Amino acid sequence: MDTRRSSIILFLGVTFLFWVTLYLYVPTLPTYVKTKTMQLSVVGLVLSMYGLFMALIRLPMGIIGDAIGWGKPPIAVGIFLAALGAFIMGKVNTLFMLGTGRALTGLSAGTWVILIGVFSTFFKFEQAIFASSLLTFSASFGRMVGTALTGYLNRIGGYPLAFFLAAVTGVLAIILSLCVKEEKRSPKKASLKSITLLVVKREVLLPTVISIMVHYADWSVTFGFLPILAQQLGASDVIKSLLISLNIAGITSANLMNTLLLKRVGHGTLLGSGAFLFFMGIVLIAVAPTVLWLFCGTFCMGFAFGILYPILLGMSIQTVDRSERTTAMGIHQSFYAVGMFAGPWVSGIIADRLGIRPMFVLTAAVYLLTVYAFLYLLLLKKRVYQ
């Protein structure tokens, strides 16, 4: 097996284990935090630490990745933070320490910038969207496996077991990452001017704004208050685990579909249809009279996210020079992480005042208007629709 192919396979394995580490406890994390407080705004604040610290670290990670031209050291450190954050959340009982552990996992998520930047170097320039779809498929599969196990692990050992097993998985991911044979790239130091030019570059900015809103809605609903609504409808921890797992199964299947359809179907068609399906998923969840409706809604959201995310990811770096791709990816991911922070935080405040269901309806409306406005601007110049 040649070096390039073995490196691709190892990267896919590291990515899989990394996302298992980050998501093994996620389905019941909101309800676990809720056992420490009755205020939904506080639950949202703790959950939002993941997105906040992700937003803070991802651009610096992109700059560091391009500056050193070598991904293995920051990847190993990032995975270690994921394992440490999981261990802390499983070991402590205070809201402050839960927030601290969640913040560490948010810092760890900055590793995704380096993973994508390095992985894209194994492919031709014009294969950026295919590469991002392939790596996202591996990430989604890891998230799906991790979330599918949460409820059963809770049954066996309570909430802490999933956190501790996540820490062990992180250690395995570090060991595997050290086996990757990575070709060092020429260092590229980013200046304030070059970063600013990337931020305002139309092909980087517009996909990023759309991704912010997609992540805002996703972390308001799926990884925010969906498990709490499910609990109100009588769902057990296993059911909550399966809800999130089905969402990620939808993402995974759509990622796979993307790799098959991207050469046959225009990006505009996929983005437009995916955006509307995502909206319908939120609506189904908002009006759900039973848990079955939640399953339908969460699958719709997952499948739509699996269409939208890798395309927006690939588009944000497609026209960027290879030496600046990790920085551009850091910009894209730092900005959409703002949505992951604002989603649970703002939605928790709204839910405290209006209730969870009205908050979901409001989220759906704001998402739909914003995303289609920027999709129009993005696709207008590209003339994707024939």
Secondary structure, DSSP 8 states (H G I E B T S, - for coil): --HHHHHHHHHHHHHHHHHHHHHTTGGGHHHHHHTT-S-HHHHHHHHHHHHHHHHHHHHHHHHHHHHH---HHHHHHHHHHHHHHHHHHHH--SHHHHHHHHHHHHHHTTHHHHHHHHHHTTS-GGGHHHHHHHHHHHHHHHHHHHHHHHHHHHHHH-HHHHHHHHHHHHHHHHHHHTT------------HHHHHHHHH-HHHHHHHHHHHHHHHHHHHIIIIIHHHHHHHTT--HHHHHHHHHHHHHHHHHHHHHHHHHTTTS-HHHHHHHHHHHHHHHHHHHHT-SSHHHHHHHHHHHHHHHHHHHHHHHHHHHHTS-GGGHHHHHHHHHHHHHHHHHHHHHHHHHHHHHH-HHHHHHHHHHHHHHHHHHHHHHHHHHHT---
